[in-house]
Amino acid sequence: MNDWPEAWSDDNRGRRYGRGSASAQPESPRVMRQVRRGQPAPPGQGAYGGVPQQPQYVDGHGSGGYDDYDSGYNTGQVYGGGRGGGDGYGPQRPAPDWRRRIKWTAITLVTVLFVTTVATYFWADSKLNREVDLSKVIERPEKGEGTNYLIVGSDSREGLSDEDKKRLRTGSSEGKRTDSVMILHTGDNGPTLISLPRDSNVEIPTFKGSESGKTYQGTGRQVKLNAAYAEDGPELLVRTVEFNTGLHIDHYVEIGFAGFANIVDAVGGVEIDIPQDIKDTKSGADLKKGKQTLNGEEALAFVRTRYALAGSDLDRTKNQQKFLSALANQVATPGTVLNPFRLYPTMGAGLDSLIVDKEMGLFDLADMFWSMKGVSGGEGTSMNMPLAGSSGGNLLWDKDKVKQLVNQLNNDEKVTVTGD
């Protein structure tokens, strides 16, 4: 009787190890790993000084598949223990190369600074409004030593809403006129800032129209200085100043009411010492004597005030010089230059609102601001154009003093001439 499960017989069993066999053929030997005995190590030369070399194993077919395997016990190594270090528990981590890290950090910072500087330069350069073409100015005097900037504050209301005009007390006159005119000379003997009162009596010379290109012959016509600007804009103003002074103007810079107030606000206000109480209903100024910080609205009222001052327009020009120097000093402080949250808004407000000549560059503009800062720092001189009296409401220049002043500026000499 067959004791195997149904449909199984002794022949179905096959050759199964460990269970015997009904076959007359003996089972083939099992394949087992065999111990390969090597030559014993000489006494005292084993892995641990007398311990025999450990056997190596091969499979039953004589394969050397295990010859390359090293458990680590031969040499006393223990695998899988601990972390890197000098204790034999794994590969050591190299010490940090601080010199290399510092070098690459420095290179990265310099690269970032360079890229930021270049990007800022091109951004700022693109915002300059280069609208004045000094090549249209004819019969110009020869250029002297140093650089001369004609700085004009206009009463332009461009960019002001009706609410702004009311708040800033600017009125709503169409067009624009000069509210202040200054010459800034920079050179080796310190900067000199000279105010030309807008009521100065000047002669309109022969000039070429900025728009028409037509030449208008001079007739000896005497007008107030601000009339030249109103008649044909910046080019005629430059031509008139050069003709009446003999001083070559290198660059032209103009700013309107809105731009002036915006710059002051962007820089966080300007600190200035006001010499007296000022209350002027026309400009809107209501200021107390003493040192204080003026915002854009207060600053505009301060530089426009003349009816509340004993010297009227002459005192106003002195206040304008004083404030512009203080503004330049405030812009050039580390708190503004090193603070991007203040620097970029200030640059944006200033560059957007300035109108300059076509040859004006950022370095020229920087030179102008630093020189104006020097005036307030005592490194330079500020004055009004020397006067000899008035005629019919027009202020007359002292021709001899003006000639001496222009000679000193053309030769870049220290200015000794005094003004009113």
C-alpha positions in Angstrom: 0.0 0.0 0.0 1.3 3.4 -0.9 1.6 5.7 2.1 2.2 8.8 0.0 -0.6 11.2 -0.8 -2.9 10.3 -3.6 -1.3 10.2 -7.1 2.2 10.1 -5.5 4.5 7.2 -5.7 8.0 6.5 -4.6 9.2 7.6 -8.0 7.5 11.0 -7.5 9.6 11.7 -4.5 12.6 12.5 -6.5 15.9 12.8 -4.7 15.1 14.6 -1.5 17.9 15.2 0.9 17.6 14.1 4.4 14.6 11.8 3.9 16.2 8.6 2.6 15.6 7.1 -0.7 13.9 4.0 -1.9 16.2 3.9 -4.9 19.0 1.5 -5.1 21.3 4.4 -6.2 22.9 6.2 -3.3 22.3 9.8 -3.0 24.9 12.2 -4.4 27.0 14.0 -1.8 25.7 17.3 -0.7 27.6 20.4 -1.7 29.0 21.9 1.4 31.6 24.6 2.0 35.0 23.0 2.7 37.7 24.3 4.8 40.9 25.1 3.0 43.8 24.6 5.3 46.8 26.7 4.6 50.2 26.4 6.0 50.2 27.2 9.6 51.9 30.4 10.6 55.2 30.1 12.4 54.9 30.3 16.1 54.5 33.8 17.3 53.6 35.2 13.9 49.8 34.8 13.8 47.4 37.7 13.6 47.5 38.0 17.4 50.9 36.6 18.1 50.4 32.9 18.1 46.8 32.6 17.1 46.5 30.4 13.9 45.4 32.0 10.7 41.7 31.8 10.2 40.5 29.3 7.6 39.1 30.5 4.3 36.0 28.9 2.8 35.2 27.8 -0.7 32.1 26.1 -2.0 31.9 22.5 -2.6 32.7 22.8 -6.2 36.1 24.2 -5.5 35.1 27.8 -6.4 37.2 30.6 -4.8 34.2 32.8 -4.5 34.9 33.5 -0.9 38.6 34.0 -1.2 38.2 37.8 -1.4 35.9 38.1 1.5 37.5 39.5 4.6 35.3 39.6 7.7 37.7 41.9 9.4 38.2 39.6 12.3 41.7 38.6 11.0 43.0 42.1 11.6 41.0 43.1 14.6 38.9 45.6 12.7 35.3 46.1 13.8 32.9 47.3 11.1 29.9 49.5 11.5 30.9 51.1 14.8 30.9 54.8 15.6 31.3 57.8 13.3 34.3 59.3 11.6 37.2 60.4 13.7 40.6 59.3 14.8 39.3 56.3 16.8 39.4 53.7 14.0 35.6 53.5 13.6 35.4 54.8 10.1 36.9 57.3 7.7 38.0 60.6 9.2 36.4 63.9 8.1 38.8 66.5 6.9 39.1 69.7 9.0 37.3 72.7 7.5 39.4 74.8 5.2 38.6 78.3 6.7 41.0 80.1 4.4 39.2 78.8 1.3 35.8 79.6 2.8 36.8 83.1 3.7 38.3 83.6 0.2 35.2 82.5 -1.6 33.0 84.5 0.7 35.0 87.6 0.0 34.9 87.0 -3.8 31.1 86.5 -3.6 30.6 89.7 -1.7 32.8 91.7 -4.0 31.0 90.3 -7.0 27.6 91.1 -5.6 28.7 94.7 -4.7 30.2 95.2 -8.2 27.0 93.9 -10.0 24.8 96.0 -7.7 26.9 99.1 -8.3 26.9 98.7 -12.1 23.1 98.0 -12.1 22.5 101.1 -9.9 24.6 103.3 -12.2 22.8 102.3 -15.4 19.4 102.6 -13.6 20.2 106.1 -12.3 21.7 107.2 -15.6 18.6 106.2 -17.5 16.4 108.4 -15.2 18.2 111.7 -15.9 16.1 114.0 -18.0 18.7 115.4 -20.5 16.5 117.9 -22.2 18.7 121.1 -22.5 20.9 121.3 -25.6 23.7 123.7 -24.9 25.0 123.3 -28.4 22.2 125.7 -29.4 23.8 128.5 -27.4 25.8 130.8 -29.7 28.9 133.1 -29.3 30.0 131.5 -26.0 32.9 132.7 -23.9 36.0 130.6 -23.6 36.0 127.9 -21.0 38.0 128.6 -17.9 39.5 126.5 -15.2 37.2 124.4 -13.0 33.5 123.7 -13.7 30.5 126.0 -13.7 27.0 124.8 -13.0 23.9 127.0 -13.6 21.4 125.8 -11.0 17.8 126.9 -11.6 14.8 126.5 -9.4 11.7 127.0 -11.5 8.1 127.6 -10.4 6.9 124.7 -12.6 3.7 123.1 -11.3 4.2 120.0 -13.4 3.3 116.9 -11.6 1.2 118.7 -8.9 -2.5 118.0 -8.5 -5.0 120.7 -7.6 -4.8 119.5 -4.0 -1.0 119.7 -4.0 -1.0 123.2 -5.4 -3.4 124.3 -2.7 -1.3 122.5 0.0 2.0 123.9 -1.2 0.6 127.4 -1.9 2.1 127.4 -5.4 -0.9 128.9 -7.3 -1.9 127.7 -10.7 0.1 129.8 -13.2 0.6 128.2 -16.5 4.1 127.7 -17.9 7.2 128.1 -15.7 9.5 130.9 -14.7 12.8 131.0 -12.7 12.3 131.2 -9.0 16.0 131.2 -8.3 19.2 131.2 -10.3 22.7 130.2 -9.0 26.1 129.6 -10.3 28.2 126.9 -8.6 31.9 126.9 -9.4 34.0 123.9 -8.4 37.8 123.8 -8.6 41.0 123.4 -6.6 40.3 126.3 -4.3 37.0 125.1 -2.9 33.4 125.6 -4.2 31.8 129.0 -4.7 28.0 129.4 -4.8 26.7 132.7 -6.3 23.1 133.7 -6.3 21.8 135.8 -9.2 18.7 137.6 -8.0 15.8 137.0 -10.5 15.2 140.8 -10.6 18.8 141.4 -11.8 18.9 143.8 -14.7 20.4 142.1 -17.8 20.6 142.6 -21.6 19.1 140.1 -23.9 21.8 139.4 -26.6 21.5 137.9 -30.0 20.4 134.3 -29.7 19.2 131.3 -31.7 15.7 130.1 -30.9 15.7 126.8 -29.1 12.7 125.5 -31.1 12.7 127.6 -34.3 16.4 127.6 -34.9 16.0 131.2 -36.1 18.5 133.8 -35.0 17.1 136.8 -33.1 19.3 139.9 -33.2 20.0 141.7 -30.0 18.7 145.2 -29.6 20.2 146.2 -26.3 16.9 145.3 -24.6 17.1 145.5 -20.8 15.0 143.0 -18.8 14.9 141.2 -15.5 16.9 138.0 -15.5 13.8 135.7 -15.1 12.3 137.2 -18.3 15.1 135.5 -20.4 13.9 132.1 -19.2 10.3 132.9 -19.8 11.0 134.1 -23.3 12.9 131.1 -24.7 13.7 128.7 -21.9 17.0 127.3 -20.5 19.1 127.9 -23.7 18.4 131.6 -23.7 18.9 131.9 -20.0 22.4 130.3 -20.4 23.1 132.6 -23.3 22.0 135.7 -21.3 24.1 134.7 -18.2 27.2 134.0 -20.3 26.8 137.3 -22.2 26.3 139.5 -19.1 29.1 137.8 -17.0 31.6 136.5 -19.5 31.6 133.2 -17.6 31.3 129.9 -19.5 28.5 127.6 -18.2 29.5 123.9 -18.4 26.3 122.3 -17.1 22.7 123.2 -16.5 20.5 121.8 -13.7 16.8 122.7 -13.1 14.3 121.5 -10.5 10.6 122.4 -10.1 8.4 122.8 -7.0 7.2 119.2 -6.9 10.6 117.7 -7.3 12.1 119.9 -4.6 9.5 118.9 -2.1 9.8 115.2 -3.0 13.5 115.1 -2.5 13.3 116.6 0.9 10.6 114.1 1.9 12.6 111.2 0.4 15.7 112.0 2.4 13.6 112.2 5.6 13.6 116.0 6.1 16.4 118.5 6.3 17.7 120.0 9.5 18.4 123.7 9.3 18.8 126.6 11.8 16.3 129.3 10.9 17.6 132.7 12.0 14.2 134.3 12.8 10.5 133.6 13.1 8.9 133.5 9.6 5.2 133.9 8.8 4.3 134.5 5.2 0.7 134.0 3.9 1.9 133.9 0.3 4.4 131.1 0.6 2.6 129.4 3.5 5.6 129.6 5.8 4.9 129.5 9.5 8.3 128.7 11.1 9.9 129.4 14.4 13.4 130.6 15.0 16.0 127.9 15.8 17.3 124.5 14.6 14.6 122.2 13.3 13.9 119.6 10.6 11.7 120.7 7.7 9.6 118.4 5.6 9.0 118.9 1.9 6.1 121.3 2.3 7.8 123.4 5.0 11.1 123.5 3.0 9.4 124.8 -0.1 7.7 127.5 1.9 11.0 128.5 3.5 12.9 128.9 0.2 10.1 130.8 -1.5 9.5 133.3 1.3 10.6 136.9 0.5 7.8 139.2 1.6 8.3 138.5 5.3 12.0 139.2 5.0 13.6 142.6 5.5 15.9 142.2 2.5 13.2 140.6 0.3 14.7 138.8 -2.6 18.3 139.2 -1.4 17.5 137.6 1.9 15.5 134.9 0.1 18.5 134.0 -2.0 20.6 133.6 1.1 18.0 131.2 2.6 18.0 129.3 -0.7 21.8 128.9 -0.6 21.7 127.8 3.0 19.0 125.3 2.5 20.4 123.7 -0.7 23.8 123.3 1.1 22.0 121.6 4.0 20.0 119.4 1.7 23.2 118.3 -0.1 24.8 117.6 3.3 21.9 115.5 4.3 21.9 113.5 1.1 25.6 112.8 1.5 25.4 111.4 5.0 26.1 107.7 5.7 22.5 107.3 7.0 21.4 108.0 3.4 24.2 106.6 1.2 24.5 103.3 3.1 20.8 102.8 3.6 19.2 101.4 0.4 15.7 102.0 1.8 16.5 105.7 1.9 19.1 106.0 -0.9 17.0 104.6 -3.7 13.9 106.6 -3.0 16.1 109.8 -2.7 17.8 109.1 -6.0 14.5 108.2 -7.6 12.8 111.4 -6.4 15.8 113.6 -7.3 16.6 112.1 -10.7 13.0 112.0 -11.8 12.6 115.7 -11.1 15.8 117.1 -12.4 16.2 118.6 -15.9 19.8 118.7 -17.1 21.8 119.4 -20.2 22.6 116.6 -22.7 26.2 116.3 -21.6 25.5 116.0 -17.9 26.6 112.7 -16.4 26.1 111.1 -13.0 29.7 112.0 -11.9 29.0 115.6 -12.8 25.9 115.5 -10.7 27.8 113.9 -7.8 30.5 116.6 -8.1 27.8 119.3 -7.9 26.2 117.8 -4.7 29.6 117.2 -3.0 30.6 120.8 -3.8 27.4 122.2 -2.4 28.0 120.1 0.8 31.4 121.7 1.0 29.8 125.2 0.9 27.8 124.4 4.1 30.8 122.6 5.6 32.9 125.8 5.5 35.2 124.6 2.7 33.7 127.1 0.2 32.1 130.5 -0.3 28.5 131.5 -0.8 27.4 135.0 -1.9 25.0 137.1 -3.9 26.1 138.8 -7.1 27.7 142.2 -6.2 25.2 145.0 -6.7 25.5 148.6 -7.3 21.9 149.7 -6.7 18.6 149.5 -8.5 16.7 151.1 -11.4 13.0 150.9 -12.0 12.8 147.8 -9.8 15.7 146.1 -11.5 18.8 145.3 -9.5 22.0 146.6 -11.1 25.2 144.6 -10.8 28.5 146.2 -9.8 30.3 145.8 -13.1 33.9 146.2 -11.7 33.3 143.6 -8.9 31.6 141.2 -11.3 34.5 141.5 -13.7 37.0 140.7 -10.9 34.8 137.8 -9.6 34.6 136.3 -13.1 38.4 136.6 -13.6 39.0 134.8 -10.3 36.6 132.0 -11.2 38.0 131.6 -14.7 41.5 131.2 -13.3 40.2 129.0 -10.4 41.6 131.4 -7.8 40.4 131.9 -4.3 37.4 134.3 -4.4 38.1 137.5 -2.5 35.2 139.5 -3.9 32.2 139.9 -1.6 28.6 140.3 -2.5 25.4 141.6 -0.9 
